[in-house]
Amino acid sequence: MPHVTSREFNHDVSAAKRAAKDGPVVITDRGEPSHVLLTYADSQRMTRRAARPSLSEALRMDDDVELEPGRVAFDVRPVDL
């Protein structure tokens, strides 16, 4: 993963943007990683919601589903106190 200092980034944003086309670019501040530059497409791929349905969407039932619950039989016994 390419690294760019904050100073280099501020001096030549276009170069950092070109580098981000090949993958994430780490921007360092005083030698420590502080930010990551991604293309918008990469960001969308990482945070895509369409691939993962929400909980309510996952639990939603289609109208075509028929549910016929069976009867439950209980064994009735006298209570011994």
N, C-alpha and C positions, 0 to 999 in steps of 0.2 A: 504494500500500500504506500503510495507516494506521500511524502511529508513536505509541507511548505510552512515556513515561518510566517508569523503575522505580518512582519515587515514586508516579506516577499509577496504575500497575498495582497496587501494594500498597494504595493508598487505595481503589480501586474495581475489584476483580477482575471483578465482574459486568459492568461496562461493557466491559471488554476482551473478555470472553467473548461478549458480544452482537456486538461489532465483528468477532470472528473468524468469525461465521456468514456474513459477506459475503466473507471471504477472509483470508489470513494477516495477522497484526498484528505489526509489528516492535516489540520492547521495547528501549529504549535505556538505556544506563548511562553516565552522564557524557557524553552527547551522541553516543555511538558505539553502533551496533546490537550487541546482545549475545545476544538470543534472538528466537525467532519463535513466536507462539502460533497453533496450528491447531486446527480441530475434529478430533475423532477420525475422522470420515468422510473429511475431507481427507487426514489422515495415512495412513489405510488405502488410499486411492486412490493415493497417492504411492509406497507401499511394497508394493503388492499383489503377492503371489507367484503367485496362481492364474493371472494373465494371462501370466506368464513361467515356463514349466516349468524345472525344474532340469536340469542337464546330463544326469544319469542318466535322467530322464524323457524328455528329448528324444531320447536315443539308444536307449531301450528299444524293442525290436521286438515287434510283436504276434505272437501264435501263428499267425495266418493267413498269415504271410509264408512263401513257399517259396523257397528259394535253391538253384539248380542251377548251380554254377560250371562253366564250360567247361574243357576240357583245354588245357593250355599245351604247345605244341610247341617244343622246343629244337633249334637247329641244332648238331649235334655235329660238331666239326672236330678234326683232330689238332693237338696243340700243337707249335709250332715253337720249339725252344730253341736 
